[in-house]
Amino acid sequence: MSATVWNRDEQKIGFCAIKQQKWQEPTTKYQSFFSALFLLFLLSVYVAESRILSSETGTNSVPVCNKIYGANIGDTCFSIMENFSVTSEVFTAFNPNLNCDKMFVGEWICLDGSSI
């Protein structure tokens, strides 16, 4: 009677012993180190760039509307500017998302504002 001996890398399937190949790591310690170092470099560039861009925009001011008007039937942007003596530059600055062609009744329109 003979005994069959396997290596750890072999697996017995039926009457045959099949040798399994060990999976080898595609990266070495040095490649992992340099990959981590490169990612750290990219992260530091990203943080530095975002700080530079945020400092160029200046201080963040929040617009506050001090006087609001609710649009009525027949109102147009021009008629509102005339009635409240507001210039078109100021009117569009206070209402940047206002579509004068599609103004609806009850739409809130800012007539005077400031920034904090």
HUDA-V345389 format. One record per pair of residues at least 24 apart in sequence whose C-alpha atoms are under 10 Angstrom apart, sorted by the first residue. I is the first residue (numbers start at 1). J is the second residue. D is the distance in Angstrom with one decimal. If there is no record, write none. Layout:
# HUDA-V345389
((I:J:D) (I:J:D))
This chain:
# HUDA-V345389
((60:115:9.5) (60:116:8.7) (61:114:9.5) (61:115:5.8) (61:116:5.5) (62:114:8.4) (62:115:5.2) (62:116:5.3) (63:93:9.9) (63:94:8.2) (63:113:7.0) (63:114:5.8) (63:115:4.2) (63:116:6.5) (64:94:8.9) (64:110:9.2) (64:112:8.8) (64:113:5.5) (64:114:5.3) (64:115:5.6) (64:116:7.2) (65:94:7.5) (65:95:9.6) (65:109:9.2) (65:110:5.9) (65:111:7.5) (65:112:6.0) (65:113:4.2) (65:114:6.5) (65:115:8.5) (66:110:7.5) (66:111:7.6) (66:112:5.4) (66:113:4.8) (66:114:7.2) (67:108:10.0) (67:109:8.5) (67:110:5.9) (67:111:5.4) (67:112:5.0) (67:113:6.8) (68:107:9.8) (68:108:6.3) (68:109:5.5) (68:110:4.6) (68:111:5.8) (68:112:7.5) (68:113:9.2) (69:106:8.6) (69:107:8.1) (69:108:5.6) (69:109:5.1) (69:110:6.4) (69:111:6.9) (69:112:9.9) (70:104:9.4) (70:105:7.3) (70:106:4.8) (70:107:5.4) (70:108:4.6) (70:109:6.2) (70:110:9.0) (71:103:7.7) (71:104:6.8) (71:105:5.1) (71:106:4.9) (71:107:5.3) (71:108:6.5) (71:109:7.1) (72:103:9.4) (72:104:7.8) (72:105:4.9) (72:106:6.3) (72:107:8.3) (73:103:9.6) (73:104:7.9) (73:105:5.9) (73:106:8.8) (74:103:9.6) (74:104:9.4) (74:105:8.6) (75:100:9.6) (75:103:8.1) (75:104:8.8) (75:105:8.3) (76:100:6.7) (76:101:8.2) (76:102:9.5) (76:103:7.4) (76:104:9.6) (77:101:8.7) (77:103:8.3) (77:109:9.4) (80:109:9.1) (80:111:8.9) (81:111:8.4) (84:111:7.6) (84:112:9.7) (85:111:9.3) (86:111:7.2) (86:112:8.5) (87:111:9.9))
